[in-house]
Amino acid sequence: MHSFDFDTVFEGSRIGSLKDTYMPQAVRDAGLSLYWGAEFSFKTCPAFSEGVRRCAESGHYGFTIQSDEYNQRVQWWMKNVRGFDCEPEWIVPTHGTIFGLATAIRMFLLPKKKRLLVIHPGYNRFAQAAHRMGLESDASDMQLVNGRYQIDWDDLERRMADAQNGLLAFSNPNNPTGVILSQEDLERIAELSERYAMPVYCDEIFAEVTRGGAKVFPYILCKHGQKLAITSTTLGKSMSLTGVNHANLLIPDEDLRERYTQQKYADHYGSIDPMLHAGLMNAYTEEGAAFIRALNDYVDENVRYIEQQVPQLIPGARVIHPEGTFVIWIDYSGCGMTEDEVAQLLNEKYLFCGDAGDDYGASRFFYRYSIALPKGELTKNFDYIRKVKGE
């Protein structure tokens, strides 16, 4: 029987935690939590930490390579947690999802100075990776229909047909909206990829974190477009390892995989960090899988609580139900305020501080909140809002 502590706030003040370093003083003084960033506010999977501890005690910090045993652990995880069979030769370790995307950008875009195509609302660091190389990006906007985001297929096809766009990058589940693209959606993207010879980089970093036991269909298994398909998988979000910088790309096509690997080493990829390797080997196990199941149950409760509380406390606010991820996307456009007034209300008066929507290709009427935090922290924040309102 596994037991995990999601009710204790992680103390990050002594290790240079990003959230702690940049926490607004008013939030700190009020004893409240910050909802910036997609990271846990509690400790990660004990199995991962135990692997790191054993590595530290061994005193070994030399090069650590991708072994057969490592591949077998990744395969076990994909079959038992993600629900699909993964061939060992598909697995290509990199220094993280964005590092992996940057390598793909150098392969597909830099030689001809093409644009990166992304889907909005979407993770801002995809486009950032291209911009840092002096390239431009283009975006296809999803449509919010009956409270759920859907791809605008006519717009996406038009942009994939544009010869100036050379690579599509998107996340599934979507960050920040939490929508999960169905197998049918992914097959349709793959058909467009094949039709217009556009490579696709699908980030499945949140694929283990879903509502109600839903499974995320792996993009690389689509019937079309496999010669142009790269999927990024990692425990980076499901175990909050964002600062560790590691991902396993899955690339079924042999020629694409060989080209990508050559570019990866040209980008100065070294090896898997030894402490990370030890943590992963201990986490790609049944204990790690049990942690994910417990995490999903806990986040489900937080989602239900927020969906109940926010519309009551902030009339006109609409919570977009997340099908996956542990971030939640809230629309304040119905509150009868300007964007600046919304920002002032949330950040200065209510101290309910999330990431503004313009970071994700939306307006500042939208905010993203990381809700992988103790339920008691949510309760404190909403009690504070009631106090400010005089209720």
N, C-alpha and C positions, 0 to 999 in steps of 0.2 A: 504494500500500500504506500503510495507516494504522497508526500505532504509538502506543499509549497506555500511560502509566505508572500501573499500579494497585499497584505494590509499594513506593512511597515514601510515608511518612506526611506528611500535610499539616501544616505548621507554622502553628498558629492563635493563638499566644500574643501576637502583637503587634497583633491586630486586634479584640480583644474577643470572641473566639469563645466561644459559650455553653458548649460542652463543656470548653474549657480553663479558663474562669473558675470553673466549679463542679466541676472534677475533684477527687475526694477526695485528700487529701494522701498517704494510704497507696498509692493507685494510682499517683500521680505518682512517689513515692519508689521504687516497685518497677519503674518504667519500663514499665508496662503500659498498655493502651488501655482506654478507657471505651466502653461499649456503649449508653449512653443516647441517646435521640433518633434520628430516622431521617435521618441525614446522612452523607455520605461522610467517611472519614478520609484520603482521597487527593484530588488535585486534580480539578476538574471537566473537562468537555469542552474541549479546546484551542480549538475553533472558537468557542465562546461567549466565552471569555476574549479571543480575538483581536478579536472584534467590539467588546467593551468597550474594549480598548486603542486601537483606531482611533478610537472615539468620543472618548475622553479626549484623544487627540492633536489631534483636530479643534477642540477647545475649545468645542463646541456643547452647551449644556445646556438649551435652550429646550423648549417644548412639542413633543411628538412624537405624531402621530396615527395612527389605524388607516387605512392606505392600501390601495389595491387590491393593491399589491405585498405588503404585510403579509398580507392575506387569502390571497393565492396561496401564500405560504410555508406558512401554516397548513394550507391545503388539500393541498399537496404532502405534508406530514408525515402528515396523517390517511390519505391514500391509500397512501403508500409504507411507512409505519412501522406505523400502526394497521390498515390494510387496509380502509378504507371511504371512500366518497365523501361529502364535506362541502360543502354549499352556502355560498358566501361570506356570504350574509345571515344565516346562523345564528350567526356568530362575534360574541361580545359580550365584549370585554376587561374585566377587573375587576382590583382590587388584591389578588388572591389567592383561593384556594379558600374560606377562612373569611370573608373580606370578602364574597365572592359569596354564601355561605350566609346571612350576616347580613342582606344585602339581601333575600333570599327570606324570611327570618324576619319582617322588617318588613312585607313585602307580605302574607304569608299568615297570620301568627300574631298580630302585635301588635294589629291592629284589634279582634279578638274575644278576645284573651288566651288563645289556644289553646296546647296543648303541642306540642313537637317530639318526633317519634317517631324513635328510633334503633335500631340493631341491635347487640347485644352478643355476644361481645367486639367492641368497635369504638372508633374514634378518639375520644378524650375531648373534643377541642375542638369537636365538633359540639354536644353538649349544653351545653358551656361558653358557646358563642355565645348560646344561648337564655337561660341563667341570668344572663348579664351584662345582659340586657335585662329582668330581673325575671320571666322566664317559667319554666315548669316543663318537664320532659322526661319521656318514657316510653320504655321499652326492651323490645324483643322479644329474648329470648335464643336464640342458635343452640344446637344440640345437637351434642356431640362423639360421632360414631358411627364406630367402627372407625378411629379416628385421623384423621377428617376432619370438619370442621364443616359442619353442614347447617342450613338454615332450618327452624324449627318453624312450618310453614305454618298450622296451626290457631291458634296463638298470634298470629302476625303478622296474620292476617285479623281476629281479634277486636280487635286494637289499631287496625288501620286502619279498622275499622267504628265505632270509638269517636268520637263527634262532638267530643269534647274534644281529640282529636289532629288537628292541621291540616296537618302537613307531615312527610314521611318523608325522612330523610337517611342515606345509607350510602355506604361506599366499596367499589369493586370494581377490582382485587383488595382483599380485606379487610385492613385494618390494625388489629390486629396478627397475625392468624392466617395470612395469606398465601393463604387459600382464594380461588379465582376462581369467582364465580357464573356458571353456564352461560347460554347464550341461553335455554334452557328456563326456568331460574330467573327470569331477568329478565322474560321474557314473562309469567310468572305474577304477578310483582310489578306489572307494567304493567296486567294485567287487574284486579287488586285496586284499583289506583289509579283506573282508570276506573269501576269499580263503586261505589266509595265517594267519588269526587270528591276524592281526596287528591293534592295535588302531590307530586312526587318530585324530590329533588336528589341525583343520583348523582355521587359524587366518583371520577373515574377517574385520579387523580394518579399512581398506580403502574402504569397500564395498559401502558406500554412495557417494564416490568421483569417478565419471566415466565420460567418454566422450560421448556426444550425447545422454544422457539419458539412457544408457545401465544399465541393472539390473544384479547384481551378484547373481547367483543361490546359495542358502544356502546349504552347504554340508550336513547338517543333514537331508535334505529331499531326499537324494539319496535313490533309491529303495533297495540297498544292504548296508551292513555294519553298520546299524543303532545301533546295540548293542555295537559297538566300536567307535561311532562317537561323537566328541565334537567340537562345533564351538564357537569361541570367538568373541563377538560383543561388540562394545564400541563406544563412541563419541570421543575417544582419538585422532584420526587423523582428522576426519571430522570437529571437533571444536577445534583442537590443544590443547588437555587437557593432553598431554603426561606426565607432571609432577604431575598430580593428582592421577594416579595409580588406575584405576578402570576398570573393564570389567564385562559384563554379559555373562557368558557362557550359551549356550543352549545345553541341554543334554536330548534328547527324551527318551532314554531307562531308565526305572525306576531303575533297578539293578545297572547300571553303575552310574547313578546320585546319588544313595545312597552311593555307595562306594566312589565316588569322594567327596561328601559332608563330609563324615567322615574324609577323608584325608585332606580336606581343613581346618577343625577345628583342626586337629592334627598339621597342619602347622601354627597354631595361627592366623587364620582369626578372626577378631573382628566384626566390623559392617561397614556399609557404613558411610563414613565421613559425618557429618551433613551439612557442607557447600557444599560438593559435591552433597549430596542428594537433597538439595534445588535447586542447579543449574540444575541438571538433570531433576527434576520434572518440571522446567520451560522451559527446552530445548527440552524435548520429546513432542513437541507441534507443531502446525502449524507454529508458528514463527520460531522455530528451523528448520523445513522443508524448509521454505522459505529461510533461511540463506544458507542451503545446495544447493538449486537450484541456488542462486546468486553466491555462491562460485564456483560451477561447470562452470557457464558461464564465470566467470572471469579467472579461470585457463585455460579454453579452449582458451581464447585470448592469454594468456601467452605461451601456447604450440605452437600455430600457429606462434607467433613472434619468438620464439627460433628456431623452425624448419626452419624458413626463414633466420634468421641471422647467426646462427652458421656455416652452410656449406659455407656461403659467406666469413665470417671472418677467418675461420680456415679450409683451403682447405684439403679435405680428411676426415674431421670429419663426422660421421654419427649419426644422432639423431634417437634413437629408439622411435617410436611413442607410447606414453602411452595410453592404452585403459582405464586405471583407475589410481588412486592416484594423488597426486600433486608433485610427484618427476619425474624427467626426466633422462634417462640413455643415455649417449653419448659415442660412440665408436671412439677412436682416433687412432686405429691401422692402418688406411689407410693414416696417415699423414707423413709417411716416417721418423719417429723418433723412438728412443728407449723409453722405459717406463720412464727412468730418464729424458730424454729430454722433454717428454710430461709433466711430473710433474713440471719441471722447467719453461716451457713456461706458463702453466696455473696458477700455484701458485705464481710464483715470477715475471714474466713479465706482464701477463695479469690480475693478481689478480682475476681470475675467479675460485674461490676456492670451490670445491665440495668434496664429499667423494670418496676416491679411491676405485676402483673395487675389490681390494684384500680383503676388508672388507666383501664382499658379495660372495666370492667363485669364483671370476673372476680375470682377470689380471689387472694390473695397466694401461692398455690402456683404461679402462672403468672408467667413473666417474658418480656419482649420484648427482643431483642437486635438492634441494627443491625450487620449483618455486611458492609457495604460498606467494608471495610478491608483492608490488605495481609495476605496469607496468613501472612507472618512474624509479624504481631501476634497472630494466633490461636495460632500455634505457641508463642510466648512465654507466652501466658496458660495454655495447657494444660500446658506444661512447669512453670510456676510451681505449678499445682495438684498435679502429680506430686511436686514437691519438698516441698510442704506435707504431702502424704500420706506422705512418706517412701519413695516408690517409686523 
